[in-house]
Amino acid sequence: MSLNLNKLVDKAWEDKGINELLDAPPSALEGLTPKHDELLAEFKIKTIRDLGNWKYAAKAHALVQLADGES
């Protein structure tokens, strides 16, 4: 099964595999820029994998999911 990740990533990254994307800088995500890379690096987030595993992002995501369940 092939995943179409094109809507999630910047055009320059559309032909990359999932592992290459996870090791890419956050600016590979659609809507983020190299300036975001600099800001996120201050939190030791240098890759998409780091961002996805960042404990504060996980906590925020959990809260959003809980709130969606209450609606």
CORUR-V219179 format. One record per pair of residues at least 12 apart in sequence whose C-alpha atoms are under 7 Angstrom apart, sorted by the first residue. I is the first residue (numbers start at 1). J is the second residue. D is the distance in Angstrom with one decimal. If there is no record, write none. Layout:
I:J:D ; I:J:D
This chain:
8:29:6.0 ; 8:30:5.5 ; 9:28:5.6 ; 9:29:4.2 ; 9:30:4.4 ; 10:28:5.3 ; 10:29:5.5 ; 10:30:4.6 ; 13:28:6.3 ; 21:48:7.0 ; 22:47:6.5 ; 22:48:4.9 ; 22:49:4.7 ; 23:47:5.3 ; 23:48:6.2 ; 23:49:6.2 ; 24:47:5.2 ; 24:48:5.9 ; 25:37:6.6 ; 25:46:5.8 ; 25:47:4.3 ; 25:48:5.8 ; 26:46:6.9 ; 26:47:5.5 ; 26:48:4.9
